[in-house]
Amino acid sequence: MSLPRTVAQVIEDHVTLELESLDRVYLNVYQPELQTPRAVFQFLRDHYGQGAVSSHQMKEISERFLRSINRFAEDHGIPIIGFEKGQRKEDLAAEYVAQFSTPEGVLLIGKAQEKVRTFRTEGRRNERGETYPWIVETTAMVNQYYFYAVDVDFGPFFLKYSSYFPYGAKLCFNGHEYLKRQLAKEGIGYEELANGILSCDNPKRMQELADGLTPARILLFLSKWQHHLPCPFTVDEQRVGYRYQASISQVEFALTQVVDRPVHGRIFFEEVLRENIDLGRPDNLQLIFARRVTKRTPGPFRTRVVREGVIPSLYVDYKSSRLKQYFKEGRALRTELTVNDPWDFGLGRKLVNLPALRELGFQTNRRLLNVQKASQDFAFSEEVFRDVTGPCRVGEQRASALRFGDEGVQALLSVLLVFRLLPRGLRSRDLREHLASLLGDDPSQWTQGRLTYQLRRLRLHGLIERAPGSHRYTVTDKGLRVALWFTRCHARLFRPALGELFAEDLPDDTPLRRALDRFDQEVNRYMEKARVPVAA
């Protein structure tokens, strides 16, 4: 079996399973009513105020929250582990997941110091010189508490709380883990791929389940675990409106395409890396992301090939978002868009925007593949060009070349453009009238033998095909494209350009002549610089 030679052939002929799914989802979990110093002052005044309001009340809430975390850990036998600097939290959590046997529950509570946005009190003076406390926004290094857990529907995840006011949180889960549990619940057989699916008994239903991960489902999942875990706000405070909401911090949109043989995936990447190193150029970014790139668009514009061991990954950056493409475990092509700021695509960060962002994300993945296939089509088009402009053989029949620029060939292709519009196609006598007039011949000079020769050339090259049971011919899609491209390039590019370069009655400083002269000078300068001196 011959190996595919282009990206398009790999994608179209050798992909056995295709899946679009959310991958890593990272959400901000915040109190919308506590985002300004004035709102914080009002909260402390209404719920904890005794005289002047200051950050002392914040400390009391924090201490109460920490006591509830310690009590929760003790009641459920959950370890509290201090993360060391540089330690990979996910690796530690994976060890606990491997030993966890129940459908859901909390694995561990991790603690790490991180810089967060918070509020504090600073002293100010009034007109009488009296000092009073004033709440201001600031940042501080405070303990963050990571609740690593397993959910029966979402799989492994973590919910991280700040230990200081206003107690912002982060929720992180994986869309592929969610999908695996939904497949298992419905009894649909599948084979795992690390962070993906390798095969599935019902691919259509699998895609429907992946699409079913909606904002409403995510909010129910968040609410469930916030109710189960310690919360810094009392029930009364939540009842009067101090409830958490979620927004998008980071989300990954993954397109996984499983190939039938590992060699086909390697071919894909060899071709991609060789032909698409310029994907990060502004003109390509506009095609991939469907967004205008202007002088004000933040860069840099680049394509990077990163090798982790022997496996290469292709990165394309746009603003704060990133496209990544790699060959996963020798079995699947993974095209993955990571969005760090939905405003890159003109959407807000609220979770309600996730469906629109999802559509844009998967469209971006598809556009990247289309750009890559288009670049490969240039290589494929060389074959088409050689096939048309060289002699061909079909079975025992042979046909001469349709040489580009030949007057007779150009006339023959121009006739195809006319007959493409006729629903019943063309006959040999129709070809005689049009071809003779284009070449300035007398139609009577074109014998049936000459016409049959031309028709056979067009047919064997695949530009026309005979209608069954008749002597009529119709122009194929390939015939239309070849005719359009050959005739237009010859009429609008080669003839005008050569005329401008060599016509004696034109001035020497035409734009094309100036450009060609500059090119010639640069080539001569380079050759002079590289010349080896003659030995004495």
TAUR-V563081 format. One record per run of one state. SS is the DSSP state (alpha for helix, beta for strand, coil for the rest). FROM is the first residue (numbers start at 1). TO is the last residue. Records with the same first field share a line. If there is no record, write none. Layout:
# TAUR-V563081
SS = FROM-TO + FROM-TO
This chain:
# TAUR-V563081
coil = 1-6 + 14-14 + 32-36 + 49-55 + 77-79 + 83-88 + 100-104 + 126-130 + 152-154 + 163-168 + 186-189 + 194-195 + 201-202 + 212-214 + 229-234 + 240-243 + 260-261 + 276-281 + 290-302 + 309-310 + 319-320 + 329-331 + 340-341 + 346-349 + 390-391 + 395-396 + 400-406 + 420-425 + 427-427 + 440-442 + 446-447 + 461-463 + 467-472 + 476-476 + 503-510 + 531-536
alpha = 7-13 + 37-48 + 56-76 + 89-99 + 175-185 + 203-211 + 215-228 + 235-239 + 262-275 + 282-289 + 342-345 + 351-389 + 407-419 + 428-439 + 443-445 + 448-460 + 477-502 + 511-530
beta = 15-31 + 80-82 + 105-125 + 131-151 + 155-162 + 169-174 + 190-193 + 196-200 + 244-259 + 303-308 + 311-318 + 321-328 + 332-339 + 350-350 + 392-394 + 397-399 + 426-426 + 464-466 + 473-475
